[in-house]
Amino acid sequence: MKEESEVAAPSHQSPSAKGRARRVRNNLKQAIALAWTASPRLLIRYSLLGMVNSTTPPVTVPPAAGEAHFGSIRRITFGGENAEAYWSWSGRDLVLQSKPQGAACDRIYRLSLDEPKPALVPVSSGKGATTCSYFLPGDQEIIFSSTELASPECPPPPDRSKGYVWPLYEHDIFKVKRDGSGAVRLTTTKGYDAESTVCAKDGSIIFTSTRDGDYALYGMNADGGDQGRLTEERGDTSTPAGTTFQIDPAYSPDGDVIAFASARSGSLDVYVMDADGSDVIKLGGGPTVVLAWTPDGGRLLVSRGGSLLTVDPDGTHDRWVAISVAGDDQWRVFARLLDLDPGARRDQDELDARIAAWCATRGTDDIVREVSAAGVPCEPVVRAHEHDRLPPVIARRLFERVEHPVTGVADYIGAPFRFTRGPHQHHRTPSPVLGEHNRDVLTRILGLGNADVDQLEADGIIGDVVVGGVLH
């Protein structure tokens, strides 16, 4: 199954794999501005608007009615059928599948956005049908799925007389250099191996396969080694209506969590699980296809009902605004803005429903702008994870970036004030790790010799690692 959508936008890390998984499922949220940007690490599947050629100048198109979150949208393909585009890790290239006018099936192409008029550069051999391409970390290698080993000819087109169908032809996953040379076959089992995406942390690959007789998610190393099944829910590919297929997997930016779509509950819903396949949790939301994570892994970009949405890990996508109507004068202005009867405030439930309906047709910025311009105080409700993006907070440098040897780089809240003569940073060193200062304290402060400290370490009295309850 494939979904098409239009857009783009992208990365962060967290302390530990298990901790990260819990944080994601506890609704760590991140708002995203869906605008065209070539930002590092953003890997979003989206439908391109055609195929570029060298004589076509760059084209921008305005957002459609109701697309309140888009900035400018750049059209980069013209003609043919183009889809499944993913960013390179540098944010400077896209890799996609395209079927030019007159072609019998899709081929994988690379497209550089550094060029004023991007041209499509062939990556796959041109044999068979191809899909599901992705850059490996470093942008020097690309993976994709192809039917070329089953047959160098294009497979027969599916019957779509009753709707959209994605046929499960015999596909294998290949790895090539960015110029298309040096092809290496990564999967060798019979069946459909596709839907691949890549982990930013170590280059691991997750993909959908029918090798065991049902649709399941599998993982492997970047070289094709250590292939193993991740989802254990079983289904039957011979009865599509009843199968529990798993598709569209996507790693969180830190590689600790995988989101995917599954019909295991009877309808296509979004699920998240730890990277090893454990702790599977349903997010719900109805027929939904996963597209990508937001940069910090706090939200998901999904396609639902023909629309693009960013959803929190609990499946919701609401955003709140605070409107303060003080006194009769402001009420009359507000009622006129929403085309309300001045007496509508007597029925609070009806008033809430009318305000909600009016807001549902507008983006957050539009609501704030229109209501504020009318003279009624209105501001977006800032969620906890968004505080570090507020201009006053940025100007006062409230959040300070510190690199920790275990948890990596993260922002920590500092003091809400500054001393004229300093220090100008509250967090000057990261928190210590276990045993980091053992030797310094025991020798410099307590006067022990290095030999004494060595003996304490050898006896397991002190150490910097706990294994089975024992210091090492």
C-alpha positions as CSV (number, residue, x, y, z in Angstrom):
1,M,0.0,0.0,0.0
2,K,1.3,3.4,-0.9
3,E,0.1,6.9,0.1
4,E,0.9,10.1,-1.7
5,S,1.3,13.5,-0.1
6,E,3.0,16.8,-0.7
7,V,5.6,18.5,1.5
8,A,8.7,18.5,3.6
9,A,10.4,19.6,6.8
10,P,13.0,17.3,9.8
11,S,16.7,15.7,14.4
12,H,17.7,15.1,17.9
13,Q,18.8,12.5,20.4
14,S,17.9,11.3,23.9
15,P,19.6,9.7,26.9
16,S,18.9,6.0,26.5
17,A,17.1,3.6,24.3
18,K,14.6,2.4,26.8
19,G,14.2,5.8,28.3
20,R,13.7,7.3,24.9
21,A,11.0,4.7,24.1
22,R,9.2,5.6,27.3
23,R,9.4,9.3,26.7
24,V,7.9,8.9,23.2
25,R,5.0,6.9,24.5
26,N,4.5,9.4,27.3
27,N,3.7,12.1,24.7
28,L,6.9,14.0,24.3
29,K,5.6,16.4,21.7
30,Q,7.1,18.6,19.1
31,A,5.3,21.0,17.0
32,I,6.5,21.2,13.4
33,A,6.2,23.9,10.8
34,L,5.5,22.1,7.6
35,A,7.5,24.2,5.2
36,W,9.9,23.4,2.4
37,T,13.4,23.1,4.0
38,A,16.4,21.1,3.2
39,S,17.2,20.4,6.8
40,P,19.6,17.6,7.8
41,R,18.3,14.2,8.7
42,L,14.7,14.8,7.6
43,L,13.5,11.7,5.8
44,I,10.0,12.3,4.6
45,R,8.0,10.3,2.0
46,Y,6.1,12.6,-0.2
47,S,4.6,12.8,-3.6
48,L,6.5,15.0,-6.1
49,L,4.6,16.9,-8.7
50,G,6.3,15.6,-11.8
51,M,9.7,15.1,-13.5
52,V,12.3,17.8,-13.8
53,N,14.2,18.5,-17.0
54,S,17.1,20.9,-17.6
55,T,14.9,23.6,-19.3
56,T,12.3,23.9,-16.6
57,P,12.8,26.9,-14.3
58,P,12.2,26.5,-10.5
59,V,8.5,26.8,-9.7
60,T,6.8,27.6,-6.4
61,V,3.1,26.9,-5.8
62,P,0.9,28.4,-3.1
63,P,-0.6,26.2,-0.4
64,A,-4.0,24.9,-1.1
65,A,-7.0,26.2,0.9
66,G,-6.8,25.1,4.5
67,E,-3.1,24.3,4.4
68,A,-2.2,26.7,7.1
69,H,1.1,25.1,8.1
70,F,2.9,25.4,4.8
71,G,5.3,28.1,4.0
72,S,6.4,28.0,0.3
73,I,6.2,24.8,-1.7
74,R,8.7,24.3,-4.4
75,R,7.7,22.1,-7.4
76,I,10.7,20.1,-8.5
77,T,9.3,17.5,-10.9
78,F,7.2,17.9,-14.0
79,G,5.4,15.1,-15.9
80,G,5.3,11.4,-15.4
81,E,4.6,9.7,-12.1
82,N,6.9,10.5,-9.2
83,A,6.7,9.4,-5.5
84,E,8.5,7.9,-2.5
85,A,11.0,10.7,-2.2
86,Y,13.4,10.7,0.8
87,W,16.0,13.3,1.9
88,S,19.7,12.5,2.0
89,W,21.2,12.9,5.5
90,S,22.9,16.2,4.4
91,G,19.5,17.6,3.2
92,R,21.0,18.4,-0.2
93,D,19.6,15.5,-2.3
94,L,16.5,13.4,-2.7
95,V,16.2,9.8,-3.9
96,L,12.9,8.8,-5.4
97,Q,11.1,6.5,-7.8
98,S,9.8,7.9,-11.1
99,K,8.0,6.6,-14.1
100,P,8.6,9.1,-17.0
101,Q,6.0,9.5,-19.6
102,G,6.1,6.5,-21.9
103,A,8.0,4.3,-19.4
104,A,6.5,0.9,-18.4
105,C,7.5,1.0,-14.8
106,D,9.3,2.9,-12.0
107,R,13.0,3.5,-11.8
108,I,15.1,5.0,-8.9
109,Y,16.6,8.4,-9.4
110,R,18.7,10.9,-7.4
111,L,17.9,14.6,-7.5
112,S,20.3,17.3,-6.2
113,L,18.6,20.4,-4.8
114,D,21.9,22.4,-5.0
115,E,21.2,22.8,-8.7
116,P,19.1,25.7,-9.8
117,K,17.2,23.4,-12.1
118,P,17.4,19.9,-10.6
119,A,17.8,17.0,-13.0
120,L,17.0,13.4,-12.3
121,V,20.0,11.1,-12.2
122,P,19.4,7.4,-12.7
123,V,20.4,5.2,-9.8
124,S,18.8,1.8,-10.6
125,S,19.7,-0.3,-13.6
126,G,16.5,0.2,-15.5
127,K,15.6,-3.5,-15.3
128,G,12.4,-4.5,-13.6
129,A,10.3,-2.3,-11.4
130,T,11.8,-0.5,-8.4
131,T,10.5,1.2,-5.3
132,C,11.4,2.2,-1.7
133,S,14.7,3.9,-2.0
134,Y,16.7,5.4,0.9
135,F,20.1,6.9,1.5
136,L,22.4,5.2,4.0
137,P,24.2,7.4,6.5
138,G,27.0,9.4,4.8
139,D,25.0,9.7,1.5
140,Q,27.4,7.6,-0.5
141,E,25.2,4.6,-0.8
142,I,21.5,4.0,-1.6
143,I,19.2,1.1,-1.0
144,F,16.1,0.2,-3.0
145,S,13.9,-2.7,-3.9
146,S,13.7,-4.2,-7.4
147,T,11.9,-7.0,-9.3
148,E,14.9,-7.3,-11.8
149,L,16.0,-10.7,-10.5
150,A,12.5,-12.2,-11.0
151,S,12.4,-10.7,-14.5
152,P,14.2,-7.8,-16.2
153,E,10.9,-6.9,-17.8
154,C,8.3,-4.7,-16.1
155,P,5.7,-6.7,-14.2
156,P,2.1,-6.5,-15.4
157,P,0.1,-3.5,-14.1
158,P,-2.3,-4.3,-11.3
159,D,-6.1,-4.2,-11.7
160,R,-7.2,-0.9,-10.1
161,S,-10.7,-0.9,-11.3
162,K,-12.0,-1.1,-7.7
163,G,-9.5,1.3,-6.2
164,Y,-5.8,1.7,-5.5
165,V,-3.8,-1.5,-5.3
166,W,-0.1,-2.0,-4.5
167,P,0.9,-5.4,-6.0
168,L,3.3,-7.5,-4.0
169,Y,5.6,-8.7,-6.7
170,E,8.9,-10.6,-6.1
171,H,11.2,-7.8,-4.8
172,D,14.7,-7.9,-3.4
173,I,16.6,-5.1,-1.6
174,F,19.8,-3.9,-3.3
175,K,22.5,-1.5,-2.2
176,V,24.4,0.7,-4.7
177,K,26.8,3.6,-4.7
178,R,25.2,7.0,-5.2
179,D,26.0,6.9,-8.9
180,G,24.3,3.5,-9.3
181,S,27.4,1.4,-9.5
182,G,28.5,-1.5,-7.4
183,A,25.1,-3.1,-6.9
184,V,24.9,-5.6,-4.0
185,R,21.9,-7.8,-3.2
186,L,21.0,-7.6,0.5
187,T,18.0,-10.0,0.6
188,T,17.9,-13.4,-1.0
189,T,14.7,-15.0,0.3
190,K,11.6,-15.5,-2.0
191,G,8.8,-13.0,-1.7
192,Y,8.3,-9.3,-1.2
193,D,11.2,-7.4,0.5
194,A,10.6,-3.6,0.4
195,E,9.4,-0.6,2.4
196,S,12.9,-0.1,3.7
197,T,14.0,2.8,5.9
198,V,17.3,3.4,7.7
199,C,18.4,4.1,11.3
200,A,20.4,7.2,11.7
201,K,22.4,5.8,14.6
202,D,24.0,2.8,13.0
203,G,22.6,2.4,9.5
204,S,20.4,-0.6,10.4
205,I,17.6,-1.3,7.9
206,I,14.0,-2.1,8.7
207,F,11.8,-3.5,5.9
208,T,8.5,-5.3,5.2
209,S,8.8,-8.9,4.0
210,T,6.5,-11.8,3.1
211,R,9.2,-14.4,3.5
212,D,7.4,-16.2,6.3
213,G,4.0,-16.3,4.6
214,D,2.6,-13.1,6.1
215,Y,3.4,-9.4,6.1
216,A,5.9,-8.6,8.9
217,L,8.7,-6.2,9.7
218,Y,12.3,-7.4,9.7
219,G,15.6,-5.8,10.5
220,M,19.1,-6.2,9.1
221,N,22.5,-4.6,9.2
222,A,23.6,-2.1,6.5
223,D,25.5,-4.9,4.8
224,G,22.5,-7.3,4.8
225,G,23.7,-9.3,7.7
226,D,21.8,-10.4,10.9
227,Q,18.4,-10.5,9.3
228,G,15.6,-11.1,11.8
229,R,11.9,-10.7,12.3
230,L,10.7,-7.9,14.6
231,T,6.9,-8.1,14.6
232,E,5.4,-11.4,15.7
233,E,1.8,-10.8,14.9
234,R,0.8,-13.4,12.3
235,G,-1.4,-13.2,9.3
236,D,-2.1,-14.9,6.0
237,T,-1.1,-13.3,2.6
238,S,-3.6,-15.6,0.8
239,T,-6.5,-13.8,2.4
240,P,-5.7,-10.0,2.2
241,A,-8.9,-9.0,3.9
242,G,-7.9,-10.8,7.0
243,T,-4.2,-10.4,7.1
244,T,-2.3,-8.5,9.8
245,F,0.2,-6.8,7.6
246,Q,2.8,-4.4,8.9
247,I,4.0,-1.6,6.6
248,D,5.7,1.8,6.4
249,P,8.2,1.5,9.2
250,A,10.1,4.6,10.3
251,Y,12.9,4.9,12.9
252,S,12.8,7.7,15.3
253,P,15.7,10.1,14.9
254,D,17.7,8.5,17.7
255,G,17.0,5.0,16.4
256,D,15.4,3.8,19.7
257,V,11.7,3.6,18.5
258,I,10.0,2.4,15.3
259,A,6.7,3.6,14.1
260,F,4.7,1.6,11.6
261,A,1.2,1.0,10.2
262,S,-0.6,-2.3,10.8
263,A,-4.0,-3.8,10.2
264,R,-3.6,-6.3,13.1
265,S,-6.7,-4.8,14.8
266,G,-8.8,-4.9,11.7
267,S,-8.1,-1.4,10.4
268,L,-4.9,0.3,9.4
269,D,-3.6,2.1,12.6
270,V,-0.3,3.5,13.7
271,Y,1.8,1.6,16.2
272,V,5.2,2.3,18.0
273,M,7.6,-0.3,19.4
274,D,11.2,-0.4,20.7
275,A,13.8,-0.9,18.0
276,D,14.2,-4.6,19.0
277,G,10.5,-5.2,18.3
278,S,9.4,-5.2,22.0
279,D,6.7,-3.1,23.7
280,V,4.4,-2.6,20.8
281,I,1.8,0.0,21.5
282,K,-1.2,1.1,19.3
283,L,-1.7,4.8,18.8
284,G,-4.9,4.4,16.9
285,G,-6.4,7.2,14.8
286,G,-8.1,5.3,12.0
287,P,-6.8,4.5,8.5
288,T,-3.3,6.1,8.7
289,V,0.0,5.7,7.0
290,V,3.3,6.7,8.7
291,L,5.5,9.1,6.8
292,A,8.2,10.3,9.2
293,W,9.1,11.5,12.6
294,T,9.6,15.1,13.5
295,P,13.2,16.2,14.2
296,D,13.2,15.4,17.9
297,G,11.2,12.3,17.6
298,G,8.3,13.8,19.5
299,R,5.6,13.8,16.8
300,L,4.8,11.8,13.7
301,L,4.0,13.0,10.2
302,V,1.2,10.8,8.9
303,S,-1.3,10.6,6.0
304,R,-4.9,10.1,7.0
305,G,-7.9,10.4,4.9
306,G,-6.1,12.2,2.1
307,S,-4.6,14.8,4.4
308,L,-1.1,15.3,6.0
309,L,-1.2,15.6,9.8
310,T,1.4,15.8,12.5
311,V,0.2,13.7,15.4
312,D,1.4,13.3,19.0
313,P,2.5,9.8,20.0
314,D,-1.0,9.3,21.4
315,G,-2.5,9.8,17.9
316,T,-3.9,13.3,18.4
317,H,-3.1,16.4,16.5
318,D,-4.9,19.2,18.3
319,R,-3.3,22.6,19.1
320,W,-4.7,24.9,21.6
321,V,-5.1,28.7,21.6
322,A,-6.1,30.9,24.6
323,I,-8.7,33.6,23.9
324,S,-9.6,36.1,26.6
325,V,-12.8,38.0,26.1
326,A,-13.0,40.7,28.9
327,G,-16.1,42.9,29.0
328,D,-19.0,43.6,26.7
329,D,-17.0,45.6,24.2
330,Q,-14.7,42.7,23.5
331,W,-17.5,40.3,23.4
332,R,-19.4,42.3,20.7
333,V,-16.2,42.4,18.6
334,F,-15.6,38.7,19.1
335,A,-19.2,37.8,18.3
336,R,-19.0,39.8,15.1
337,L,-15.8,38.2,14.1
338,L,-17.3,34.7,14.5
339,D,-20.7,35.7,13.2
340,L,-22.3,34.9,16.5
341,D,-25.5,36.2,18.0
342,P,-24.6,38.5,20.8
343,G,-26.7,36.4,23.1
344,A,-24.8,33.2,22.3
345,R,-22.7,33.3,25.5
346,R,-25.7,32.3,27.5
347,D,-25.4,28.7,26.1
348,Q,-21.8,27.8,27.0
349,D,-21.9,24.4,25.2
350,E,-23.2,25.9,22.0
351,L,-20.7,28.7,22.2
352,D,-17.8,26.2,22.7
353,A,-19.0,24.3,19.6
354,R,-19.2,27.4,17.5
355,I,-15.7,28.6,18.5
356,A,-14.3,25.1,17.9
357,A,-15.9,24.9,14.4
358,W,-14.5,28.3,13.5
359,C,-11.0,27.4,14.7
360,A,-11.1,24.1,12.9
361,T,-10.9,25.9,9.5
362,R,-7.8,27.9,10.4
363,G,-4.3,27.4,11.5
364,T,-3.0,28.5,14.9
365,D,-1.2,31.5,13.5
366,D,-4.3,32.6,11.5
367,I,-6.5,32.3,14.6
368,V,-4.1,34.4,16.7
369,R,-3.7,37.0,14.0
370,E,-7.5,37.4,13.3
371,V,-8.6,37.5,16.9
372,S,-5.8,39.8,18.0
373,A,-6.4,42.2,15.1
374,A,-10.0,42.5,16.2
375,G,-8.8,43.7,19.6
376,V,-9.4,40.5,21.6
377,P,-6.3,39.0,23.4
378,C,-5.3,35.7,21.9
379,E,-2.1,33.6,22.0
380,P,-1.2,30.0,21.3
381,V,-0.9,27.7,24.3
382,V,2.9,27.0,24.5
383,R,3.6,23.4,25.4
384,A,6.4,22.5,27.7
385,H,8.7,21.2,25.0
386,E,8.3,24.5,23.0
387,H,9.5,26.9,25.7
388,D,13.1,26.9,24.3
389,R,11.8,28.2,21.0
390,L,10.2,31.4,22.4
391,P,12.0,34.5,21.3
392,P,12.3,36.0,24.9
393,V,13.7,32.6,26.2
394,I,16.2,32.5,23.3
395,A,17.3,36.1,23.9
396,R,17.9,35.4,27.6
397,R,19.7,32.1,26.8
398,L,17.6,30.3,29.4
399,F,18.4,26.9,27.9
400,E,22.1,25.9,27.7
401,R,23.5,23.2,25.5
402,V,25.8,20.7,27.3
403,E,27.5,17.6,25.9
404,H,27.4,14.5,28.2
405,P,29.7,11.6,27.6
406,V,26.8,9.1,27.9
407,T,23.6,10.9,26.9
408,G,25.2,13.1,24.3
409,V,24.2,16.7,23.5
410,A,21.1,18.1,25.1
411,D,19.6,21.4,26.2
412,Y,19.3,22.0,30.0
413,I,17.4,24.8,31.7
414,G,19.7,27.4,33.4
415,A,19.1,30.4,35.6
416,P,16.4,32.8,34.6
417,F,18.8,35.7,35.1
418,R,22.3,36.8,34.3
419,F,25.0,38.3,36.5
420,T,26.7,41.3,35.0
421,R,30.1,40.0,35.7
422,G,29.4,36.4,35.0
423,P,29.5,33.5,35.0
424,H,27.5,33.7,31.8
425,Q,26.6,30.0,31.7
426,H,25.0,28.1,34.5
427,H,25.9,24.6,33.3
428,R,29.6,24.7,32.6
429,T,30.3,21.0,32.8
430,P,28.1,17.9,32.4
431,S,26.9,15.9,35.4
432,P,29.5,13.2,36.4
433,V,29.3,9.6,35.5
434,L,29.6,6.7,37.9
435,G,33.1,6.7,39.4
436,E,34.4,9.6,37.4
437,H,36.0,11.4,40.3
438,N,37.0,8.3,42.4
439,R,40.7,8.6,41.9
440,D,40.8,12.4,42.3
441,V,38.9,12.4,45.5
442,L,40.7,9.5,47.1
443,T,44.2,10.7,46.2
444,R,44.0,14.5,46.2
445,I,41.6,15.0,49.1
446,L,41.9,11.8,51.2
447,G,45.6,11.2,50.6
448,L,45.5,7.6,49.3
449,G,48.2,6.5,46.9
450,N,47.5,5.3,43.4
451,A,48.4,1.8,44.4
452,D,45.7,1.9,47.1
453,V,43.1,3.1,44.6
454,D,44.2,0.3,42.2
455,Q,43.7,-2.2,44.9
456,L,40.2,-0.8,45.8
457,E,39.3,-1.2,42.1
458,A,40.6,-4.7,41.9
459,D,38.6,-5.7,45.0
460,G,35.4,-4.2,43.5
461,I,35.1,-1.7,46.3
462,I,35.1,1.2,43.8
463,G,34.6,1.2,40.0
464,D,32.8,2.9,37.1
465,V,30.6,0.1,35.8
466,V,28.0,-2.0,37.7
467,V,27.7,-5.5,36.4
468,G,25.3,-7.9,38.2
469,G,25.3,-5.6,41.2
470,V,29.1,-5.6,41.4
471,L,31.3,-2.6,40.8
472,H,33.9,-3.0,38.0
